[in-house]
Amino acid sequence: MRRGVRLFQLAGVLLFQQAVTIALSGYNACFFFTHARRNPRRRLGATVLGFVNVALAGESLAFGLLPHLLFARHAVVVGQAIVTSLSLAVALVMAALALRHRLRRGR
């Protein structure tokens, strides 16, 4: 009897993990976008957190599920480029917010 996990079993576990990440990130994004509409004082922060979750779901989709579902390599690369651009944009906005906060406090 062999010990350990076979490669195809590990691939199945990873695909399941990607699917759960997509589902939870989608739920979180909906929560934060709804929270942004209901709470004007937290609108910007909640919107940014919503987009962080959209980027997280997109990366799980583009780097995890799409390569296994699509055989068109061009479509996968385009999807990955779009998602990484979204992640970069969200990181830039978060850095700008942190810098603005720091400058306002004089630290």
Secondary structure, DSSP 8 states (H G I E B T S, - for coil): ---S--HHHHHHHHHHHHHHHHHHHHHHHHHHHHHHHH-GGGHHHHHHHHHHHHHHHHHHIIIIIHHHH---HHHHHHHHHHHHHHHHHHHHHHHHHHHHHHHHHT-
